[in-house]
């Protein structure tokens, strides 16, 4: 059974969305790449509550002695 390209593309879009979560995006495309849209995750939105990894790293950094 052959699966159409459109069906595969829809599946990949859903799969990608599952890995991304609720972090908002910002378009960072430029005019040089015609036909391509490039997006970046805006991770600073996670700073309020943070993720498990963010909180662990934050505690580690804060526990280190400060340099003069």
MODELLER restraints for C-alpha pairs under 7 A, 6 or more apart:
rsr = mdl.restraints
at = mdl.atoms
rsr.add(forms.Gaussian(group=physical.xy_distance, feature=features.Distance(at['CA:23:A'], at['CA:41:A']), mean=6.38, stdev=0.5))
rsr.add(forms.Gaussian(group=physical.xy_distance, feature=features.Distance(at['CA:23:A'], at['CA:42:A']), mean=6.48, stdev=0.5))
rsr.add(forms.Gaussian(group=physical.xy_distance, feature=features.Distance(at['CA:23:A'], at['CA:43:A']), mean=6.71, stdev=0.5))
rsr.add(forms.Gaussian(group=physical.xy_distance, feature=features.Distance(at['CA:24:A'], at['CA:41:A']), mean=5.99, stdev=0.5))
rsr.add(forms.Gaussian(group=physical.xy_distance, feature=features.Distance(at['CA:24:A'], at['CA:42:A']), mean=5.66, stdev=0.5))
rsr.add(forms.Gaussian(group=physical.xy_distance, feature=features.Distance(at['CA:25:A'], at['CA:39:A']), mean=6.13, stdev=0.5))
rsr.add(forms.Gaussian(group=physical.xy_distance, feature=features.Distance(at['CA:25:A'], at['CA:40:A']), mean=5.49, stdev=0.5))
rsr.add(forms.Gaussian(group=physical.xy_distance, feature=features.Distance(at['CA:25:A'], at['CA:41:A']), mean=4.57, stdev=0.5))
rsr.add(forms.Gaussian(group=physical.xy_distance, feature=features.Distance(at['CA:25:A'], at['CA:42:A']), mean=5.55, stdev=0.5))
rsr.add(forms.Gaussian(group=physical.xy_distance, feature=features.Distance(at['CA:26:A'], at['CA:39:A']), mean=5.52, stdev=0.5))
rsr.add(forms.Gaussian(group=physical.xy_distance, feature=features.Distance(at['CA:26:A'], at['CA:40:A']), mean=5.42, stdev=0.5))
rsr.add(forms.Gaussian(group=physical.xy_distance, feature=features.Distance(at['CA:26:A'], at['CA:41:A']), mean=6.50, stdev=0.5))
rsr.add(forms.Gaussian(group=physical.xy_distance, feature=features.Distance(at['CA:26:A'], at['CA:42:A']), mean=6.65, stdev=0.5))
rsr.add(forms.Gaussian(group=physical.xy_distance, feature=features.Distance(at['CA:27:A'], at['CA:38:A']), mean=5.88, stdev=0.5))
rsr.add(forms.Gaussian(group=physical.xy_distance, feature=features.Distance(at['CA:27:A'], at['CA:39:A']), mean=4.35, stdev=0.5))
rsr.add(forms.Gaussian(group=physical.xy_distance, feature=features.Distance(at['CA:27:A'], at['CA:40:A']), mean=6.39, stdev=0.5))
rsr.add(forms.Gaussian(group=physical.xy_distance, feature=features.Distance(at['CA:28:A'], at['CA:38:A']), mean=5.48, stdev=0.5))
rsr.add(forms.Gaussian(group=physical.xy_distance, feature=features.Distance(at['CA:28:A'], at['CA:39:A']), mean=5.43, stdev=0.5))
rsr.add(forms.Gaussian(group=physical.xy_distance, feature=features.Distance(at['CA:28:A'], at['CA:40:A']), mean=6.63, stdev=0.5))
rsr.add(forms.Gaussian(group=physical.xy_distance, feature=features.Distance(at['CA:29:A'], at['CA:37:A']), mean=5.30, stdev=0.5))
rsr.add(forms.Gaussian(group=physical.xy_distance, feature=features.Distance(at['CA:29:A'], at['CA:38:A']), mean=4.74, stdev=0.5))
rsr.add(forms.Gaussian(group=physical.xy_distance, feature=features.Distance(at['CA:29:A'], at['CA:39:A']), mean=6.96, stdev=0.5))
